[in-house]
Amino acid sequence: MGNLDRDGREEIITGKRYFAHSGRDKGANGPIVLVRYVHRLSGGGSVKFDRQIIHEGKAGSGLQICLADLDKNGWPDLVVSGKRGFHMLFNQDNQKKP
């Protein structure tokens, strides 16, 4: 969980692991992604989650996803590691002032 867009509401942050179980999983050869699920209120007071891709290609999620403001710009950055290596993804949201 983390608040990547600093709107006061945490999002679910997850992703697909590269060959999580040595390639025996359904979709093992699918794209490696990091995603966030943003919750929105829909009609009738129910909650809906919108899936948003953070990154597709090399940085998938391992067992740990860490958030920290690595570059000290006021925005949380992501650190992930897995079988494809160690990755730092810097949050460059320039639309809002920290």
N, C-alpha and C positions, 0 to 999 in steps of 0.2 A: 504494500500500500504506500502511496506517496501522493503529494500534491504538486505535480509537475507544472501545472499552469498557474499556480498560486491563487486559485479562486476560492480557497477556503474549504474545498471538498476534496477528499482523497480519492484517487483512482486506483483500480486494481492494475498492477503492472506484472506482466507475465510474458511468456514466449515459448517458442518451440526449441527444444534441445536438439543439437546435431547428434544423430545416432544415439539417442538416449539409452536404448537397450540393445546396442550393437546392431542396429538396423532391422530388428525384428518387429518393430511397431508399424501399424498402419500409418502411411504417410511419412515413413522414415526418409524418403528421398524428396519430400516436399521442401518448399522454401523455408529457410531459417529466418525467423522473425522475432522481434520484440514488439509487444502490443500493450496498449492500455485500454481498460474498459472504464468509460466515463458514465456515471449514473445520471439519468435524467428522469424527471417525473413525467409520466404519460397520463393519458386520460383515466379518470376514475381513481386517481391517487396511487396507481401502481408505479413501480420503478422499472425503467428500461435501461439496459446497458448498451452504449454505442462502442463498437470496436474500432480503435484507431491504431494504425501501424506506426510505430515509432521508428523502426529500422528494419530493413529487409536485406538479406545478403550474407554477411559474415558474422555479425554479432547476434547469437542466439542466447537464450537463457540457460545457465547451468542450474545448480541447486541454490545459488545465492544471487540475489539482485540487491545491490546496495545503492542508496541515494546519499549524495553529499554535494555540497557546493564547492567543487574542486577548484574552479577558477575565480571564486569569490566575487561573482557578479550578481549575487542575490537569487539565483535560480538553481534548483536542485539538478545535479547531473547524475547520470547512471553509470555504474560500474558492474560489469558482468564477466564471468569467465566460464569456460566450458572446453569441450574437445577441440574447438576451433581457435582457442586462445583467450587472451585477456583483452577486454575492450573497455574504453572509457568513451561515453557518449555525452558531449557537452550540450546542455540546454541553452540554445541561443535565441530565446524568445525576446525579440527586440520590439514587440508590439506594445508591451507594458513596461512602465518604469518600475524598478525595484523599490 
